[in-house]
Amino acid sequence: MEDAEIKATVIDLVTELTKQGTSFFEKSIERAGLNLTGELRNSVDFVIHEEIGSLSLTAEIFFKEYGRFKDMKTLRYSWLPNIDAIEAFIEKVGIEKFAWVNGYEGKQIPTVKNAKNRLAWSYLMYRKKVPVVVQNSKQQWYNKVKMAYINVMSRRLSLRLAEILPQYLKKGIEN
């Protein structure tokens, strides 16, 4: 087995394991109920870095940082969010998901733009009245999923490399 062939095999193996890792994270995001807008789930991606002239590879799986906020034991914030960001969130989720709009009777919504703006401002005014929120997270998501995948991936990588490396060592000894 040539060096280039072994390197290609290892790159294929690491790519396969990393793709499985991204789907592992995406499924765990859905199971944890963190898929309200789909933005976090869709942001999961990976990149593989290879070192030229050696068999060294680095695989990175990444996603938007707010996925880690679920893991913080206590999250405190006292500033008001941007009104445009709240309106964009309401638009993405859909106004029909909100049971009540401030200023309208029942579920009556005269204009979408007006309703979106009223929902955003009612949220901001509520946040102004209650400025500090302490959120205790009982359900950890990121660390548990990350460690579970690292354990699974290391076992798979060990087993697959145990099949490939003896051939590489045999070739090195024969030469």
One Martini backbone bead per residue (centre of mass of N, CA, C, O) as a GRO file, in nm:
protein
  175
    1MET     BB    1   0.095   0.037   0.025
    2GLU     BB    2   0.071   0.358  -0.032
    3ASP     BB    3   0.081   0.666   0.096
    4ALA     BB    4  -0.151   0.789  -0.074
    5GLU     BB    5  -0.353   0.561  -0.014
    6ILE     BB    6  -0.358   0.590   0.292
    7LYS     BB    7  -0.438   0.886   0.304
    8ALA     BB    8  -0.706   0.852   0.151
    9THR     BB    9  -0.831   0.655   0.354
   10VAL     BB   10  -0.817   0.841   0.602
   11ILE     BB   11  -0.978   1.076   0.484
   12ASP     BB   12  -1.236   0.914   0.437
   13LEU     BB   13  -1.277   0.831   0.731
   14VAL     BB   14  -1.290   1.116   0.857
   15THR     BB   15  -1.521   1.219   0.682
   16GLU     BB   16  -1.730   1.011   0.767
   17LEU     BB   17  -1.721   1.073   1.076
   18THR     BB   18  -1.792   1.377   1.049
   19LYS     BB   19  -2.067   1.344   0.914
   20GLN     BB   20  -2.185   1.182   1.147
   21GLY     BB   21  -2.148   1.411   1.354
   22THR     BB   22  -2.340   1.617   1.229
   23SER     BB   23  -2.592   1.434   1.246
   24PHE     BB   24  -2.576   1.394   1.551
   25PHE     BB   25  -2.620   1.695   1.624
   26GLU     BB   26  -2.885   1.745   1.471
   27LYS     BB   27  -3.053   1.530   1.624
   28SER     BB   28  -2.998   1.647   1.913
   29ILE     BB   29  -3.135   1.918   1.865
   30GLU     BB   30  -3.417   1.801   1.818
   31ARG     BB   31  -3.443   1.636   2.086
   32ALA     BB   32  -3.394   1.909   2.270
   33GLY     BB   33  -3.567   2.152   2.136
   34LEU     BB   34  -3.364   2.358   1.938
   35ASN     BB   35  -3.576   2.389   1.657
   36LEU     BB   36  -3.748   2.650   1.599
   37THR     BB   37  -3.590   2.778   1.325
   38GLY     BB   38  -3.317   2.601   1.230
   39GLU     BB   39  -3.044   2.756   1.261
   40LEU     BB   40  -2.868   2.567   1.431
   41ARG     BB   41  -2.893   2.310   1.259
   42ASN     BB   42  -2.789   2.456   0.985
   43SER     BB   43  -2.492   2.537   1.117
   44VAL     BB   44  -2.388   2.264   1.090
   45ASP     BB   45  -2.038   2.187   1.042
   46PHE     BB   46  -1.735   2.106   0.844
   47VAL     BB   47  -1.369   2.054   0.874
   48ILE     BB   48  -1.062   1.954   0.701
   49HIS     BB   49  -0.726   1.924   0.808
   50GLU     BB   50  -0.416   1.901   0.632
   51GLU     BB   51  -0.090   1.794   0.648
   52ILE     BB   52   0.179   1.847   0.477
   53GLY     BB   53   0.376   1.549   0.465
   54SER     BB   54   0.147   1.398   0.633
   55LEU     BB   55  -0.097   1.211   0.845
   56SER     BB   56  -0.225   1.470   0.947
   57LEU     BB   57  -0.546   1.536   1.109
   58THR     BB   58  -0.826   1.776   1.122
   59ALA     BB   59  -1.142   1.791   1.285
   60GLU     BB   60  -1.430   2.014   1.247
   61ILE     BB   61  -1.708   2.103   1.447
   62PHE     BB   62  -1.965   2.350   1.379
   63PHE     BB   63  -2.149   2.628   1.538
   64LYS     BB   64  -2.341   2.822   1.684
   65GLU     BB   65  -2.280   2.951   2.001
   66TYR     BB   66  -2.577   2.938   2.133
   67GLY     BB   67  -2.572   2.630   2.194
   68ARG     BB   68  -2.412   2.668   2.473
   69PHE     BB   69  -2.622   2.819   2.656
   70LYS     BB   70  -2.775   2.562   2.753
   71ASP     BB   71  -2.517   2.479   2.942
   72MET     BB   72  -2.552   2.693   3.129
   73LYS     BB   73  -2.637   2.731   3.446
   74THR     BB   74  -2.615   3.056   3.427
   75LEU     BB   75  -2.814   3.321   3.281
   76ARG     BB   76  -2.727   3.665   3.233
   77TYR     BB   77  -2.939   3.954   3.155
   78SER     BB   78  -2.996   4.337   3.102
   79TRP     BB   79  -3.035   4.388   2.811
   80LEU     BB   80  -3.161   4.501   2.514
   81PRO     BB   81  -3.268   4.397   2.238
   82ASN     BB   82  -3.305   4.406   1.911
   83ILE     BB   83  -3.581   4.483   1.727
   84ASP     BB   84  -3.500   4.355   1.452
   85ALA     BB   85  -3.435   4.073   1.565
   86ILE     BB   86  -3.717   4.014   1.675
   87GLU     BB   87  -3.870   4.047   1.408
   88ALA     BB   88  -3.716   3.825   1.258
   89PHE     BB   89  -3.801   3.599   1.447
   90ILE     BB   90  -4.108   3.626   1.411
   91GLU     BB   91  -4.102   3.577   1.105
   92LYS     BB   92  -3.971   3.294   1.113
   93VAL     BB   93  -4.186   3.158   1.298
   94GLY     BB   94  -4.457   3.310   1.305
   95ILE     BB   95  -4.745   3.470   1.394
   96GLU     BB   96  -4.939   3.218   1.433
   97LYS     BB   97  -4.780   3.117   1.703
   98PHE     BB   98  -4.920   3.354   1.836
   99ALA     BB   99  -5.193   3.400   2.050
  100TRP     BB  100  -5.108   3.712   2.115
  101VAL     BB  101  -5.173   4.063   2.052
  102ASN     BB  102  -5.105   4.363   2.139
  103GLY     BB  103  -5.421   4.547   2.089
  104TYR     BB  104  -5.587   4.285   2.030
  105GLU     BB  105  -5.856   4.091   1.977
  106GLY     BB  106  -5.764   3.803   2.026
  107LYS     BB  107  -5.670   3.673   1.692
  108GLN     BB  108  -5.661   3.953   1.571
  109ILE     BB  109  -5.485   4.055   1.255
  110PRO     BB  110  -5.460   4.314   1.047
  111THR     BB  111  -5.133   4.339   1.032
  112VAL     BB  112  -4.826   4.209   1.004
  113LYS     BB  113  -4.641   4.450   1.065
  114ASN     BB  114  -4.786   4.542   1.319
  115ALA     BB  115  -4.774   4.276   1.479
  116LYS     BB  116  -4.469   4.244   1.481
  117ASN     BB  117  -4.411   4.510   1.629
  118ARG     BB  118  -4.586   4.457   1.881
  119LEU     BB  119  -4.445   4.203   1.976
  120ALA     BB  120  -4.163   4.324   2.009
  121TRP     BB  121  -4.241   4.555   2.208
  122SER     BB  122  -4.368   4.379   2.429
  123TYR     BB  123  -4.109   4.233   2.491
  124LEU     BB  124  -3.935   4.481   2.565
  125MET     BB  125  -4.117   4.586   2.798
  126TYR     BB  126  -4.091   4.337   2.969
  127ARG     BB  127  -3.776   4.353   2.992
  128LYS     BB  128  -3.780   4.629   3.136
  129LYS     BB  129  -3.934   4.531   3.393
  130VAL     BB  130  -3.746   4.254   3.360
  131PRO     BB  131  -3.405   4.277   3.340
  132VAL     BB  132  -3.335   4.012   3.509
  133VAL     BB  133  -3.224   3.692   3.410
  134VAL     BB  134  -3.252   3.363   3.547
  135GLN     BB  135  -3.112   3.063   3.406
  136ASN     BB  136  -3.172   2.734   3.484
  137SER     BB  137  -3.002   2.450   3.368
  138LYS     BB  138  -3.092   2.108   3.362
  139GLN     BB  139  -3.036   2.078   3.053
  140GLN     BB  140  -2.790   1.924   2.889
  141TRP     BB  141  -2.630   1.929   2.567
  142TYR     BB  142  -2.341   1.968   2.451
  143ASN     BB  143  -2.146   1.799   2.636
  144LYS     BB  144  -2.293   1.529   2.612
  145VAL     BB  145  -2.279   1.501   2.301
  146LYS     BB  146  -1.979   1.540   2.257
  147MET     BB  147  -1.880   1.299   2.433
  148ALA     BB  148  -2.036   1.078   2.292
  149TYR     BB  149  -1.903   1.119   2.012
  150ILE     BB  150  -1.609   1.085   2.091
  151ASN     BB  151  -1.637   0.792   2.183
  152VAL     BB  152  -1.745   0.673   1.920
  153MET     BB  153  -1.521   0.777   1.727
  154SER     BB  154  -1.274   0.647   1.865
  155ARG     BB  155  -1.366   0.356   1.825
  156ARG     BB  156  -1.394   0.360   1.516
  157LEU     BB  157  -1.107   0.457   1.452
  158SER     BB  158  -0.955   0.225   1.584
  159LEU     BB  159  -1.075  -0.008   1.417
  160ARG     BB  160  -1.003   0.101   1.131
  161LEU     BB  161  -0.692   0.142   1.181
  162ALA     BB  162  -0.635  -0.160   1.252
  163GLU     BB  163  -0.674  -0.243   0.948
  164ILE     BB  164  -0.461  -0.046   0.803
  165LEU     BB  165  -0.173  -0.029   0.953
  166PRO     BB  166  -0.041  -0.310   0.907
  167GLN     BB  167   0.014  -0.262   0.607
  168TYR     BB  168   0.201  -0.020   0.647
  169LEU     BB  169   0.413  -0.163   0.828
  170LYS     BB  170   0.489  -0.390   0.635
  171LYS     BB  171   0.602  -0.206   0.416
  172GLY     BB  172   0.823  -0.071   0.596
  173ILE     BB  173   0.978  -0.336   0.663
  174GLU     BB  174   1.036  -0.435   0.366
  175ASN     BB  175   1.205  -0.159   0.293
   0.00000   0.00000   0.00000
